[in-house]
Amino acid sequence: MSRLKRKRAAEMFERGLGYKAVSTQLSINRDTVRDWYAIWRALGTEDFLKCYRSGRRSLSLIHISEPTRLDVI
């Protein structure tokens, strides 16, 4: 996914939209957006946008300064 779509998704999350609405509006797979939403909630917008590179997720870039619970599906 492009960085622009991730940025738009983060903006929608900030406005209170859920992953289903974001998925529909951006025409992105619902499972992908659900994963993004969980990571965005844990990290915030700035770190959410940093933790992805074009093509693949790079979880090694994720740094969580406070204890956070991420559900693994």
ABEGO torsion letter per residue (X at the ends): XBAAAAAAAAAAAAAGBBAAAAAAAAGBBAAAAAAAAAAAAAAEAAAAAAABBBGBBBAAABBBABBBBBBBX
